[in-house]
Amino acid sequence: MHLNSISKWFVISAFVAFALSALVLASATAAQDSVATKEKTEDLFSLLQEANATVAKVFRQFRDIGKIIPQASLDRCNQAQLLAEESRRLMQAENYSEADTKIIDALQKLKEALRIVYTTFPEQTAETAFEKAAQLTSSIIRYYEQLQRIENLTSIAASAGYNTTTLEADIQAVKSLLAKASNNVGEKRFEVASSNLAEAKTLGETLLISVNNFAIELKMQRLQTYISQTETRLAAIRERAESASNTDSLTALENAETSLDNAKDYLESQRINETLSELASSRESEDEAVDYLKIAASSQDYASTATPSTIQPP
């Protein structure tokens, strides 16, 4: 008796659909409110249960023809079960975001379990198709994960007031291409799926460049705001130090201003790490300048208190 190739392809296709559907749902989860998140997580968990049943069915088919399931494959299944239990506990604790992560990890473990089995017991035609499907599916999953990071950065940029309409449209275009690629893998149209992925990759790379530029610009804006605030603080400290003729404070203040000027030069060149280093040095010198003023003020207060009164009691 031989494992039916059509049956084998059916369970592969079904599992691919489970994994990709899970990723789509996980991506959508991040944008939902608490009730919707619970519903999405429950849907994800149902998909995990279906995927687990699919893997169990495949194992039974191999055992029926006298095959011994590789230990590595069994280990992946056991790991998936542990992750499933963790996700169940997280769901009960209403920690749906972490539960989603555990469910996705469990699905990945089940996918690996299938891959190990089919690699161990190759069937020339079906195995070649499976390898191609597995390779394409892995790429689709990777692009979904990258797209999730891009969506997060786009959301941050939007909240900062940037116009992200074009970015959001491009994100939807990538999602559409990945969905088409998934469908084509399920239909064994591998060349078309590869073409879908090539388009998604090109558009995704453009998206990544755009959001990285947003991230740099946002960081530079925040640093510029901090520099402006620091200039205001240093001006106030200088006024106090000059009024008190506190040379130690003024010396520390000059060091702070020098570091701040260096930071501005580095920021203009978009050398973020050097900017942060100089700002840290500036803050350290600023704190020293303030401390010298405090010490001087405390000494004056003590001297005033310790000086005997020249007024005689009546």
C-alpha positions as CSV (number, residue, x, y, z in Angstrom):
1,M,0.0,0.0,0.0
2,H,1.3,3.5,-0.9
3,L,0.5,6.9,0.4
4,N,-1.9,8.4,-2.1
5,S,-0.2,11.4,-3.8
6,I,-3.5,13.3,-4.2
7,S,-4.3,12.8,-0.5
8,K,-0.8,13.8,0.4
9,W,-1.1,17.0,-1.7
10,F,-4.5,17.7,-0.1
11,V,-3.1,17.7,3.4
12,I,-0.1,19.8,2.3
13,S,-2.3,22.4,0.7
14,A,-4.7,22.4,3.7
15,F,-1.8,23.0,6.1
16,V,-0.3,25.7,4.0
17,A,-3.7,27.4,4.1
18,F,-3.8,27.0,7.9
19,A,-0.4,28.6,8.3
20,L,-1.0,31.5,6.0
21,S,-4.5,32.2,7.4
22,A,-3.0,32.3,10.8
23,L,-0.5,34.9,9.8
24,V,-3.1,37.1,8.1
25,L,-5.3,36.9,11.3
26,A,-2.3,37.7,13.5
27,S,-1.5,40.8,11.4
28,A,-5.1,41.9,11.6
29,T,-5.2,41.3,15.3
30,A,-2.8,44.2,16.1
31,A,-5.3,46.8,14.8
32,Q,-8.4,45.5,16.7
33,D,-9.9,46.4,20.0
34,S,-9.9,44.0,23.0
35,V,-13.1,42.2,22.0
36,A,-12.0,41.8,18.4
37,T,-8.6,40.6,19.6
38,K,-10.1,37.9,21.7
39,E,-12.2,36.7,18.7
40,K,-9.2,36.7,16.4
41,T,-7.1,34.8,18.9
42,E,-9.9,32.2,19.3
43,D,-10.0,31.9,15.5
44,L,-6.2,31.4,15.5
45,F,-6.5,28.7,18.1
46,S,-9.1,26.9,16.1
47,L,-6.8,26.9,13.1
48,L,-4.1,25.5,15.3
49,Q,-6.4,22.6,16.3
50,E,-7.2,21.9,12.7
51,A,-3.5,21.9,11.7
52,N,-2.7,19.6,14.6
53,A,-5.4,17.2,13.4
54,T,-4.0,17.4,9.8
55,V,-0.5,16.4,11.0
56,A,-1.9,13.6,13.1
57,K,-3.7,12.3,10.0
58,V,-0.5,12.4,7.9
59,F,1.3,10.5,10.7
60,R,-1.4,7.8,10.7
61,Q,-1.1,7.4,6.9
62,F,2.6,6.8,7.1
63,R,2.3,4.4,10.0
64,D,-0.4,2.5,8.1
65,I,2.2,1.7,5.4
66,G,4.8,0.6,8.0
67,K,6.8,3.8,8.3
68,I,8.3,5.0,11.6
69,I,7.8,8.7,12.2
70,P,11.3,10.4,12.7
71,Q,12.0,11.5,16.2
72,A,12.8,15.0,15.1
73,S,9.3,15.3,13.6
74,L,7.8,13.9,16.8
75,D,9.8,16.4,18.8
76,R,8.4,19.3,16.7
77,C,4.9,18.1,17.4
78,N,5.6,17.9,21.1
79,Q,7.0,21.4,21.1
80,A,3.8,22.5,19.2
81,Q,1.7,20.9,21.9
82,L,3.6,22.8,24.6
83,L,3.2,26.0,22.8
84,A,-0.5,25.3,22.3
85,E,-0.9,24.8,26.1
86,E,0.9,28.0,26.8
87,S,-1.3,29.9,24.3
88,R,-4.4,28.4,26.1
89,R,-3.1,29.7,29.4
90,L,-2.4,33.1,27.9
91,M,-5.9,33.3,26.5
92,Q,-7.4,32.5,29.9
93,A,-5.3,35.3,31.3
94,E,-6.6,37.6,28.4
95,N,-3.1,38.1,27.1
96,Y,-4.2,37.7,23.5
97,S,-1.1,39.3,21.9
98,E,1.3,36.8,23.5
99,A,-1.2,34.0,22.8
100,D,-1.1,34.9,19.1
101,T,2.7,34.7,19.1
102,K,2.6,31.2,20.8
103,I,0.0,29.9,18.3
104,I,2.0,31.1,15.3
105,D,5.1,29.4,16.8
106,A,3.1,26.2,17.2
107,L,2.0,26.3,13.6
108,Q,5.6,26.7,12.5
109,K,6.6,23.7,14.6
110,L,3.8,21.6,12.9
111,K,4.9,22.8,9.5
112,E,8.5,21.7,10.3
113,A,7.2,18.3,11.5
114,L,5.6,17.7,8.1
115,R,8.7,18.9,6.3
116,I,10.8,16.4,8.2
117,V,8.5,13.5,7.5
118,Y,8.2,14.2,3.8
119,T,12.0,14.7,3.5
120,T,12.6,11.3,5.3
121,F,10.1,9.4,3.1
122,P,10.4,11.1,-0.4
123,E,8.0,10.3,-3.2
124,Q,9.5,11.6,-6.4
125,T,6.6,13.5,-7.9
126,A,4.7,14.5,-4.8
127,E,7.9,15.3,-2.9
128,T,9.1,17.7,-5.6
129,A,5.8,19.5,-5.5
130,F,5.9,19.6,-1.7
131,E,9.5,21.0,-1.6
132,K,8.4,23.8,-4.0
133,A,5.3,24.5,-2.0
134,A,7.3,24.6,1.2
135,Q,9.9,26.9,-0.2
136,L,7.2,29.3,-1.5
137,T,5.2,29.1,1.7
138,S,8.3,29.9,3.7
139,S,8.9,33.0,1.6
140,I,5.3,34.1,2.0
141,I,5.5,33.8,5.7
142,R,8.7,35.8,5.8
143,Y,7.1,38.6,3.8
144,Y,4.1,38.7,6.0
145,E,6.3,39.0,9.1
146,Q,8.3,41.8,7.4
147,L,5.1,43.5,6.4
148,Q,3.9,43.5,10.0
149,R,7.0,45.5,11.0
150,I,6.4,47.9,8.2
151,E,2.8,48.4,9.3
152,N,3.9,49.1,12.8
153,L,6.4,51.8,11.6
154,T,3.7,53.3,9.3
155,S,1.3,53.5,12.2
156,I,3.9,55.4,14.3
157,A,4.6,57.8,11.4
158,A,0.9,58.4,10.9
159,S,0.4,59.2,14.6
160,A,3.3,61.7,14.3
161,G,1.4,63.6,11.6
162,Y,3.0,62.2,8.5
163,N,0.9,61.6,5.4
164,T,1.1,57.8,5.1
165,T,-1.7,57.3,2.5
166,T,0.6,56.1,-0.2
167,L,2.4,53.8,2.2
168,E,-0.9,52.3,3.4
169,A,-2.0,51.7,-0.2
170,D,1.2,50.0,-1.0
171,I,0.9,47.8,2.1
172,Q,-2.5,46.7,0.9
173,A,-1.0,45.9,-2.5
174,V,1.6,43.7,-1.0
175,K,-1.0,41.9,1.1
176,S,-3.0,41.3,-2.1
177,L,0.0,39.9,-3.8
178,L,0.8,37.6,-0.9
179,A,-2.8,36.4,-0.8
180,K,-2.6,35.6,-4.6
181,A,0.7,33.8,-4.1
182,S,-0.9,31.7,-1.3
183,N,-3.8,30.8,-3.5
184,N,-1.5,29.9,-6.4
185,V,0.6,27.7,-4.2
186,G,-2.6,25.9,-3.1
187,E,-3.5,25.4,-6.8
188,K,0.1,24.2,-7.6
189,R,0.6,27.2,-9.9
190,F,4.2,27.7,-8.7
191,E,5.4,29.9,-11.4
192,V,2.6,32.3,-11.0
193,A,3.1,32.2,-7.2
194,S,6.8,33.0,-7.7
195,S,5.9,36.0,-9.9
196,N,3.5,37.2,-7.2
197,L,6.3,37.0,-4.7
198,A,8.7,38.8,-6.9
199,E,6.3,41.7,-7.2
200,A,5.7,41.7,-3.5
201,K,9.4,41.7,-2.8
202,T,10.1,44.6,-5.1
203,L,7.2,46.7,-3.6
204,G,8.1,45.6,0.0
205,E,11.7,46.8,-0.5
206,T,10.5,50.2,-1.6
207,L,8.2,50.3,1.4
208,L,11.0,49.4,3.8
209,I,13.2,52.2,2.5
210,S,10.3,54.7,2.9
211,V,9.5,53.6,6.5
212,N,13.2,53.6,7.4
213,N,13.4,57.2,6.2
214,F,10.4,58.0,8.3
215,A,12.0,56.4,11.3
216,I,15.3,58.4,10.8
217,E,13.3,61.7,10.3
218,L,11.2,61.0,13.4
219,K,14.3,60.3,15.5
220,M,16.0,63.5,14.2
221,Q,13.0,65.6,15.0
222,R,12.9,64.2,18.6
223,L,16.6,64.9,19.0
224,Q,16.2,68.4,17.6
225,T,13.4,69.0,20.1
226,Y,15.6,67.8,22.9
227,I,18.5,70.0,21.8
228,S,16.2,73.0,21.8
229,Q,15.1,72.2,25.3
230,T,18.7,71.8,26.4
231,E,19.6,75.2,25.0
232,T,16.8,76.7,27.0
233,R,18.0,75.0,30.2
234,L,21.6,76.0,29.6
235,A,20.7,79.6,29.1
236,A,18.8,79.7,32.4
237,I,21.8,78.0,34.2
238,R,24.2,80.5,32.6
239,E,22.2,83.4,33.9
240,R,22.3,82.1,37.4
241,A,26.0,81.2,37.3
242,E,27.0,84.6,35.9
243,S,24.8,86.3,38.5
244,A,26.6,84.4,41.3
245,S,30.0,84.7,39.6
246,N,30.3,80.9,40.0
247,T,33.4,80.0,37.9
248,D,33.1,76.3,38.5
249,S,29.6,76.3,37.3
250,L,30.5,78.4,34.3
251,T,33.3,76.1,33.3
252,A,31.0,73.1,33.5
253,L,28.5,75.0,31.5
254,E,31.0,75.8,28.7
255,N,31.7,72.0,28.5
256,A,28.0,71.3,28.2
257,E,27.6,73.9,25.5
258,T,30.6,72.6,23.5
259,S,29.2,69.0,23.6
260,L,25.8,70.4,22.6
261,D,27.3,72.2,19.6
262,N,29.0,68.9,18.6
263,A,25.7,67.1,18.9
264,K,24.1,69.6,16.5
265,D,26.8,69.2,14.0
266,Y,26.5,65.4,14.1
267,L,22.7,65.5,13.9
268,E,23.0,67.7,10.8
269,S,25.1,64.9,9.2
270,Q,22.5,62.3,10.4
271,R,25.2,60.6,12.6
272,I,22.7,59.5,15.2
273,N,25.0,57.5,17.5
274,E,27.6,60.3,17.7
275,T,24.8,62.8,18.4
276,L,23.5,60.7,21.3
277,S,27.0,60.4,22.7
278,E,27.6,64.2,22.7
279,L,24.1,64.8,24.2
280,A,25.0,62.5,27.0
281,S,28.2,64.4,27.6
282,S,26.4,67.6,27.5
283,R,23.9,66.5,30.1
284,E,26.6,65.3,32.4
285,S,28.3,68.7,32.3
286,E,25.0,70.4,32.7
287,D,24.3,68.4,35.9
288,E,27.8,69.4,37.2
289,A,27.0,73.1,36.5
290,V,23.8,72.8,38.5
291,D,25.5,71.0,41.3
292,Y,28.1,73.7,41.7
293,L,25.3,76.3,42.0
294,K,23.6,74.2,44.6
295,I,26.8,73.7,46.6
296,A,27.5,77.5,46.5
297,A,23.9,78.2,47.6
298,S,24.2,75.8,50.5
299,S,27.4,77.3,51.6
300,Q,25.9,80.8,51.6
301,D,22.9,79.6,53.6
302,Y,25.2,78.0,56.2
303,A,27.4,81.0,56.5
304,S,24.4,83.3,57.0
305,T,23.1,81.0,59.7
306,A,26.4,80.6,61.4
307,T,27.2,84.4,61.6
308,P,26.4,85.8,65.1
309,S,23.8,88.5,65.2
310,T,25.1,92.0,65.9
311,I,21.7,93.1,67.3
312,Q,21.7,93.2,71.1
313,P,18.6,92.1,72.9
314,P,16.8,94.8,74.7
